[in-house]
């Protein structure tokens, strides 16, 4: 075998080894990633409950549209309720046990909002001191997520709350 052929073969083996290492690292990182708030597909959500302070709003998906089910059923803003359902896919920086926090100090003793998606409750607490993030409790774990995922009342309903 000529020197040039050996050199190419060694270079090819080196590239293959680097690709194998990169694939292995990608798998390890993916397995260790904290993921999202909920392991459900936001498009598959059929029931949404949003509790803000003392006001509770219930929504159900029927025939591809969202309906408010409190009292007399009425059509809801599909884009807004889809945005609430999309909170399930909010990326999490890391999870920590709820026991690591004083619930009153992070706003989870009396959460700002409780969003329930198909029976999975997410409790939204106070904003973190650094990084425009808020505390979210799911079961016995707490995560920090971007403040943009904090549920808000729709404008028409905000007027009713005041």
Contact map, one row per residue, 1 for C-alpha under 8 A:
111011000000000000000000000000000000000000000000000000000000000000000000000000000000000000000000000000000000000000000000000000000000000000000000000000000000000000
111111000000000000000000000000000000000000000000000000000000000000000000000000000000000000000000000000000000000000000000000000000000000000000000000000000000000000
111111100000000000000000000000000000000000000000000000000000000000000000000000000000000000000000000000000000000000000000000000000000000000000000000000000000000000
011111110000000000000000000000000000000000000000000000000000000000000000000000000000000000000000000000000000000000000000000000000000000000000000000000000000000000
111111111000000000000000000000000000000000000000000000000000000000000000000000000000000000000000000000000000000000000000000000000000000000000000000000000000000000
111111111100000000000000000000000000000000000000000000000000000000000000000000000000000000000000000000000000000000000000000000000000000000000000000000000000000000
001111111110000000000000000000000000000000000000000000000000000000000000000000000000000000000000000000000000000000000000000000000000000000000000000000000000000000
000111111111000000000000000000000000000000000000000000000000000000000000000000000000000000000000000000000000000000000000000000000000000000000000000000000000000000
000011111111100000000000000000000000000000000000000000000000000000000000000000000000000000000000000000000000000000000000000000000000000000000000000000000000000000
000001111111110000000000000000000000000000000000000000000000000000000000000000000000000000000000000000000000000000000000000000000000000000000000000000000000000000
000000111111111000000000000000000000000000000000000000000000000000000000000000000000000000000000000000000000000000000000000000000000000000000000000000000000000000
000000011111111100000000000000000000000000000000000000000000000000000000000000000000000000000000000000000000000000000000000000000000000000000000000000000000000000
000000001111111110000000000000000000000000000000000000000000000000000000000000000000000000000000000000000000000000000000000000000000000000000000000000000000000000
000000000111111111000000000000000000000000000000000000000000000000000000000000000000000000000000000000000000000000000000000000000000000000000000000000000000000000
000000000011111111100000000000000000000000000000000000000000000000000000000000000000000000000000000000000000000000000000000000000000000000000000000000000000000000
000000000001111111110000000000000000000000000000000000000000000000000000000000000000000000000000000000000000000000000000000000000000000000000000000000000000000000
000000000000111111111000000000000000000000000000000000000000000000000000000000000000000000000000000000000000000000000000000000000000000000000000000000000000000000
000000000000011111111100000000000000000000000000000000000000000000000000000000000000000000000000000000000000000000000000000000000000000000000000000000000000000000
000000000000001111111110000000000000000000000000000000000000000000000000000000000000000000000000000000000000000000000000000000000000000000000000000000000000000000
000000000000000111111111000000000000000000000000000000000000000000000000000000000000000000000000000000000000000000000000000000000000000000000000000000000000000000
000000000000000011111111100000000000000000000000000000000000000000000000000000000000000000000000000000000000000000000000000000000000000000000000000000000000000000
000000000000000001111111110000000000000000000000000000000000000000000000000000000000000000000000000000000000000000000000000000000000000000000000000000000000000000
000000000000000000111111111000000000000000000000000000000000000000000000000000000000000000000000000000000000000000000000000000000000000000000000000000000000000000
000000000000000000011111111100000000000000000000000000000000000000000000000000000000000000000000000000000000000000000000000000000000000000000000000000000000000000
000000000000000000001111111110000000000000000000000000000000000000000000000000000000000000000000000000000000000000000000000000000000000000000000000000000000000000
000000000000000000000111111111000000000000000000000000000000000000000000000000000000000000000000000000000000000000000000000000000000000000000000000000000000000000
000000000000000000000011111111100000000000000000000000000000000000000000000000000000000000000000000000000000000000000000000000000000000000000000000000000000000000
000000000000000000000001111111110000000000000000000000000000000000000000000000000000000000000000000000000000000000000000000000000000000000000000000000000000000000
000000000000000000000000111111111000000000000000000000000000000000000000000000000000000000000000000000000000000000000000000000000000000000000000000000000000000000
000000000000000000000000011111111000000000000000000000000000000000000000000000000000000000000000000000000000000000000000000000000000000000000000000000000000000000
000000000000000000000000001111111000000000000000000000000000000000000000000000000000000000000000000000000000000000000000000000000000000000000000000000000000000000
000000000000000000000000000111111100000000000000000000000000000000000000000000000000000000000000000000000000000000000000000000000000000000000000000000000000000000
000000000000000000000000000011111110000000000000000000000000000000000000000000000000000000000000000000000000000000000000000000000000000000000000000000000000000000
000000000000000000000000000000011111000000000000000000000000000000000000000000000000000000011110000000000000000000000000000000000000000000000000000000000000000000
000000000000000000000000000000001111100000000000000000000000000000000000000000000000000000110000000000000000000000000000000000000000000000000000000000000000000000
000000000000000000000000000000000111111000000000000000000000000000000000000000000000000111110000000000000000000000000000000000000000000000000000000000000000000000
000000000000000000000000000000000011111000000000000000000000000000000000000000000000001111110000000000000000000000000000000000000000000001000010000000000000000000
000000000000000000000000000000000001111100000000000000000000000000000000000000000000000110000000000000000000000000000001000000000000000000000000000000000000000000
000000000000000000000000000000000001111110000000000000000000000000000000000000000000000110000000000000000000000000000000000000000000000000000000000000000000000000
000000000000000000000000000000000000011111011000000000000000000000000000000000000000000110000000000000000000000000000000000000000000000000000000000000000000000000
000000000000000000000000000000000000001111111000000000000000000000000000000000000000000110000000000000000000000000000000000000000000000000000000000000000000000000
000000000000000000000000000000000000000111111000000000000000000000000000000000000100111110000000000000000000000000000000000000000000000000000000000000000000000000
000000000000000000000000000000000000000011111000000000000000000000000000000000000100110000000000000000000000000000000000000000000000000000000000000000000000000000
000000000000000000000000000000000000000111111100000000000000000000000000000000000000000000000000000000000000000000000000000000000000000000000000000000000000000000
000000000000000000000000000000000000000111111111000000000000100000000000000000000000100000000000000000000000000000001100000000000000000000000000000000000000000000
000000000000000000000000000000000000000000011111000000000001110000000000000000000000000000000000000000000000000000001100000000000000000000000000000000000000000000
000000000000000000000000000000000000000000001111100000000111100000000000000000000000000000000000000000000000000000011110000000000000000000000000000000000000000000
000000000000000000000000000000000000000000001111110000000111000000000000000000001001100000000000000000000000000000111100000000000000000000000000000000000000000000
000000000000000000000000000000000000000000000011111000011110000000000000000000000000000000000000000000000000000001111000000000000000000000000000000000000000000000
000000000000000000000000000000000000000000000001111100011100000000000000000000000000000000000000000000000000000011110000000000000000000000000000000000100000000000
000000000000000000000000000000000000000000000000111111111000000000000000000000000000000000000000000000000000000011100000000000000000000000000000000000000000000000
000000000000000000000000000000000000000000000000011111110000000000000000000000000000000000000000000000000000000111000000000000000000000000000000000000011000000000
000000000000000000000000000000000000000000000000001111100000000000000000000000000000000000000000000000000000001110000000000000000000000000000000000000000000000000
000000000000000000000000000000000000000000000000001111110000000000000000000000000000000000000000000000000000000000000000000000000000000000000000000000000000000000
000000000000000000000000000000000000000000000000001111111000000000000000000000000000000000000000000000000000000000000000000000000000000000000000000000000000000010
000000000000000000000000000000000000000000000000111101111100000000000000000000000000000000000000000000000000000000000000000000000000000000000000000000000000000000
000000000000000000000000000000000000000000000000111000111110000000011100000000000000000000000000000000000000000000000000000000000000000000000000000000000000000000
000000000000000000000000000000000000000000000011110000011111000000011100000000000000000000000000000000000000000000000000000000000000000000000000000000000000000000
000000000000000000000000000000000000000000000011100000001111100001111100000100001000000000000000000000000000000000000000000000000000000000000000000000000000000000
000000000000000000000000000000000000000000000111000000000111110001111000000000000000000000000000000000000000000000000000000000000000000000000000000000000000000000
000000000000000000000000000000000000000000001110000000000011111111100000000000000000000000000000000000000000000000000000000000000000000000000000000000000000000000
000000000000000000000000000000000000000000000100000000000001111111100000000000000000000000000000000000000000000000000000000000000000000000000000000000000000000000
000000000000000000000000000000000000000000000000000000000000111110000000000000000000000000000000000000000000000000000000000000000000000000000000000000000000000000
000000000000000000000000000000000000000000000000000000000000111111000000000000000000000000000000000000000000000000000000000000000000000000000000000000000000000000
000000000000000000000000000000000000000000000000000000000000111111100000001101000000000000000000000000000000000000000000000000000000000000000000000000000000000000
000000000000000000000000000000000000000000000000000000000011110111110000001111001000000000000000000000000000000000000000000000000000000000000000000000000000000000
000000000000000000000000000000000000000000000000000000000011110011111000111100000000000000000000000000000000000000000000000000000000000000000000000000000000000000
000000000000000000000000000000000000000000000000000000001111000001111100111100000000000000000000000000000000000000000000000000000000000000000000000000000000000000
000000000000000000000000000000000000000000000000000000001111000000111111110000000000000000000000000000000000000000000000000000000000000000000000000000000000000000
000000000000000000000000000000000000000000000000000000001110000000011111100000000000000000000000000000000000000000000000000000000000000000000000000000000000000000
000000000000000000000000000000000000000000000000000000000000000000001111100000000000000000000000000000000000000000000000000000000000000000000000000000000000000000
000000000000000000000000000000000000000000000000000000000000000000001111110000000000000000000000000000000000000000000000000000000000000000000000000000000000000000
000000000000000000000000000000000000000000000000000000000000000000111111111000000000000000000000000000000000000000000000000000000000000000000000000000000000000000
000000000000000000000000000000000000000000000000000000000000000000111001111100000000000000000000000000000000000000000000000000000000000000000000000000000000000000
000000000000000000000000000000000000000000000000000000000000000011110000111110000000000000000000000000000000000000000000000000000000000000000000000000000000000000
000000000000000000000000000000000000000000000000000000000010000011110000011111001000000000000000000000000000000000000000000000000000000000000000000000000000000000
000000000000000000000000000000000000000000000000000000000000000001000000001111111000000000000000000000000000000000000000000000000000000000000000000000000000000000
000000000000000000000000000000000000000000000000000000000000000011000000000111111100000000000000000000000000000000000000000000000000000000000000000000000000000000
000000000000000000000000000000000000000000000000000000000000000000000000000011111110000000000000000000000000000000000000000000000000000000000000000000000000000000
000000000000000000000000000000000000000000000000000000000000000000000000000011111111000000000000000000000000000000000000000000000000000000000000000000000100000000
000000000000000000000000000000000000000000000001000000000010000001000000000111111111100000000000000000000000000000000000000000000000000000000000000000000000000000
000000000000000000000000000000000000000001100000000000000000000000000000000001111111110000000000000000000000000000000000000000000000000000000000000000000000000000
000000000000000000000000000000000000000000000000000000000000000000000000000000111111111000000000000000000000000000000000000000000000000000000000000000000000000000
000000000000000000000000000000000000000000000001000000000000000000000000000000011111111100000000000000000000000000000000000000000000000000000000000000100000000000
000000000000000000000000000000000000000001101001000000000000000000000000000000001111111100000000000000000000000000001000000000000000000000000000000000000000000000
000000000000000000000000000000000000000001100000000000000000000000000000000000000111111111000000000000000000000000000000000000000000000000000000000000000000000000
000000000000000000000000000000000000100001000000000000000000000000000000000000000011111111000000000000000000000000000000000000000000000000000000000010000000000000
000000000000000000000000000000000001111111000000000000000000000000000000000000000001111111000000000000000000000000001000000000000000000000000000000000000000000000
000000000000000000000000000000000001111111000000000000000000000000000000000000000000011111100000000000000000000000000000000000000000000000000000000000000000000000
000000000000000000000000000000000001100000000000000000000000000000000000000000000000011111110000000000000000000000000000000000000000000000000000100010000000000000
000000000000000000000000000000000011100000000000000000000000000000000000000000000000000011111000000000000000000000000000000000000000000000000000100000000000000000
000000000000000000000000000000000111100000000000000000000000000000000000000000000000000001111110000000000000000000000000000000000000000000000011100000000000000000
000000000000000000000000000000000100000000000000000000000000000000000000000000000000000000111110000000000000000000000000000000000000000000000011100000000000000000
000000000000000000000000000000000100000000000000000000000000000000000000000000000000000000011111000000000000000000000000000000000000000000000011000000000000000000
000000000000000000000000000000000100000000000000000000000000000000000000000000000000000000011111100000000000000000000000000000000000000000001111000000000000000000
000000000000000000000000000000000000000000000000000000000000000000000000000000000000000000000111110100000000000000000000000000000000000000001110000000000000000000
000000000000000000000000000000000000000000000000000000000000000000000000000000000000000000000011111110000000000000000000000000000000000000011100000000000000000000
000000000000000000000000000000000000000000000000000000000000000000000000000000000000000000000001111110100000000000000000000000000000000010011100000000000000000000
000000000000000000000000000000000000000000000000000000000000000000000000000000000000000000000000111111000000000000000000000000000000000000010000000000000000000000
000000000000000000000000000000000000000000000000000000000000000000000000000000000000000000000001111111000000000000000000000000000000000000000000000000000000000000
000000000000000000000000000000000000000000000000000000000000000000000000000000000000000000000000111111101100000000000000000000000000000000000000000000000000000000
000000000000000000000000000000000000000000000000000000000000000000000000000000000000000000000000001111111100000000000000000000000000000000000000000000000000000000
000000000000000000000000000000000000000000000000000000000000000000000000000000000000000000000000010011111111100000000000000000000000000000000000000000000000000000
000000000000000000000000000000000000000000000000000000000000000000000000000000000000000000000000000001111111110000000000000000000000000000000000000000000000000000
000000000000000000000000000000000000000000000000000000000000000000000000000000000000000000000000000011111111000000000000000000000000000000000000000000000000000000
000000000000000000000000000000000000000000000000000000000000000000000000000000000000000000000000000011111111100000000000000011110000001000000000000000000000000000
000000000000000000000000000000000000000000000000000000000000000000000000000000000000000000000000000000111111111100000000000111000000001000000000000000000000000000
000000000000000000000000000000000000000000000000000000000000000000000000000000000000000000000000000000111111111100000000001111000000001110000000000000000000000000
000000000000000000000000000000000000000000000000000000000000000000000000000000000000000000000000000000110111111000000000000000000000000000000000000000000000000000
000000000000000000000000000000000000000000000000000000000000000000000000000000000000000000000000000000010011111100000000000010000000000000000000000000000000000000
000000000000000000000000000000000000000000000000000010000000000000000000000000000000000000000000000000000011111111000000001111000000000000000000000000000000000000
000000000000000000000000000000000000000000000000000110000000000000000000000000000000000000000000000000000011011111000000001111000000000000000000000000000000000000
000000000000000000000000000000000000000000000000011110000000000000000000000000000000000000000000000000000000001111100000001110000000000000000000000001100000000000
000000000000000000000000000000000000000000000000111100000000000000000000000000000000000000000000000000000000001111110000111100000000000000000000000000000000000000
000000000000000000000000000000000000000000000001111000000000000000000000000000000000000000000000000000000000000011111000111100000000000000000000000000100000000000
000000000000000000000000000000000000000000000011110000000000000000000000000000000000000000000000000000000000000001111111110000000000000000000000000000000000000000
000000000000000000000000000000000000000000001111100000000000000000000000000000000000100100000000000000000000000000111111100000000000000000000000000000000000000000
000000000000000000000000000000000000000000001111000000000000000000000000000000000000000000000000000000000000000000011111000000000000000000000000000000000000000000
000000000000000000000000000000000000000000000010000000000000000000000000000000000000000000000000000000000000000000011111100000000000000000000000000000000000000000
000000000000000000000000000000000000010000000000000000000000000000000000000000000000000000000000000000000000000000011111110000000000000001000000000000000000000000
000000000000000000000000000000000000000000000000000000000000000000000000000000000000000000000000000000000000000001111011111000000000000001100000000000000000000000
000000000000000000000000000000000000000000000000000000000000000000000000000000000000000000000000000000000000000001110001111100000000000111000000000000000000000000
000000000000000000000000000000000000000000000000000000000000000000000000000000000000000000000000000000000001001111100000111110000000000111000000000000000000000000
000000000000000000000000000000000000000000000000000000000000000000000000000000000000000000000000000000000011001111100000011111000000011110000000000001000000000000
000000000000000000000000000000000000000000000000000000000000000000000000000000000000000000000000000000000111011110000000001111100000011110000000000000000000000000
000000000000000000000000000000000000000000000000000000000000000000000000000000000000000000000000000000000111001100000000000111110000011000000000000000000000000000
000000000000000000000000000000000000000000000000000000000000000000000000000000000000000000000000000000000100000000000000000011111001111000000000001000000000000000
000000000000000000000000000000000000000000000000000000000000000000000000000000000000000000000000000000000100000000000000000001111111111000000001000000000000000000
000000000000000000000000000000000000000000000000000000000000000000000000000000000000000000000000000000000000000000000000000000111111000000000000000000000000000000
000000000000000000000000000000000000000000000000000000000000000000000000000000000000000000000000000000000000000000000000000000011111100000000000000000000000000000
000000000000000000000000000000000000000000000000000000000000000000000000000000000000000000000000000000000000000000000000000000011111100000000000000000000000000000
000000000000000000000000000000000000000000000000000000000000000000000000000000000000000000000000000000000000000000000000000000111111110000000000011000000000000000
000000000000000000000000000000000000000000000000000000000000000000000000000000000000000000000000000000000000000000000000000000110111111000000001111000000000000000
000000000000000000000000000000000000000000000000000000000000000000000000000000000000000000000000000000000000000000000000000111110001111100000001111001000000000000
000000000000000000000000000000000000000000000000000000000000000000000000000000000000000000000000000000000111000000000000000111110000111110000111100000000000000000
000000000000000000000000000000000000000000000000000000000000000000000000000000000000000000000000000000000001000000000000011110000000011111000111100000000000000000
000000000000000000000000000000000000000000000000000000000000000000000000000000000000000000000000010000000001000000000000011110000000001111111110000000000000000000
000000000000000000000000000000000000100000000000000000000000000000000000000000000000000000000000000000000000000000000001111000000000000111111100000000000000000000
000000000000000000000000000000000000000000000000000000000000000000000000000000000000000000000000000000000000000000000000100000000000000011111000000000000000000000
000000000000000000000000000000000000000000000000000000000000000000000000000000000000000000000000111000000000000000000000000000000000000011111100000000000000000000
000000000000000000000000000000000000000000000000000000000000000000000000000000000000000000000011110000000000000000000000000000000000000011111110000000000000000000
000000000000000000000000000000000000000000000000000000000000000000000000000000000000000000000011110000000000000000000000000000000000001111011111000000000000000000
000000000000000000000000000000000000100000000000000000000000000000000000000000000000000000011111000000000000000000000000000000000000001110001111100000000000000000
000000000000000000000000000000000000000000000000000000000000000000000000000000000000000000011110000000000000000000000000000000010000111100000111110000000000000000
000000000000000000000000000000000000000000000000000000000000000000000000000000000000000001111000000000000000000000000000000000000000111100000011111010000000000000
000000000000000000000000000000000000000000000000000000000000000000000000000000000000000000000000000000000000000000000000000000000001110000000001111111000000000000
000000000000000000000000000000000000000000000000000000000000000000000000000000000000000000000000000000000000000000000000000000100001110000000000111111000000000000
000000000000000000000000000000000000000000000000000000000000000000000000000000000000000000000000000000000000000000000000000000000000000000000000011111000000000000
000000000000000000000000000000000000000000000000000000000000000000000000000000000000001001000000000000000000000000000000000000000000000000000000111111100000000000
000000000000000000000000000000000000000000000000000000000000000000000000000000000000000000000000000000000000000010000000000100000000010000000000011111110000000000
000000000000000000000000000000000000000000000000010000000000000000000000000000000001000000000000000000000000000010100000000000000000000000000000000011111000000000
000000000000000000000000000000000000000000000000000100000000000000000000000000000000000000000000000000000000000000000000000000000000000000000000000001111100000000
000000000000000000000000000000000000000000000000000100000000000000000000000000000000000000000000000000000000000000000000000000000000000000000000000000111110110000
000000000000000000000000000000000000000000000000000000000000000000000000000000010000000000000000000000000000000000000000000000000000000000000000000000011111110000
000000000000000000000000000000000000000000000000000000000000000000000000000000000000000000000000000000000000000000000000000000000000000000000000000000001111111000
000000000000000000000000000000000000000000000000000000000000000000000000000000000000000000000000000000000000000000000000000000000000000000000000000000000111111100
000000000000000000000000000000000000000000000000000000000000000000000000000000000000000000000000000000000000000000000000000000000000000000000000000000001111111110
000000000000000000000000000000000000000000000000000000000000000000000000000000000000000000000000000000000000000000000000000000000000000000000000000000001111111111
000000000000000000000000000000000000000000000000000000000000000000000000000000000000000000000000000000000000000000000000000000000000000000000000000000000011111111
000000000000000000000000000000000000000000000000000000000000000000000000000000000000000000000000000000000000000000000000000000000000000000000000000000000001111111
000000000000000000000000000000000000000000000000000000100000000000000000000000000000000000000000000000000000000000000000000000000000000000000000000000000000111111
000000000000000000000000000000000000000000000000000000000000000000000000000000000000000000000000000000000000000000000000000000000000000000000000000000000000011111
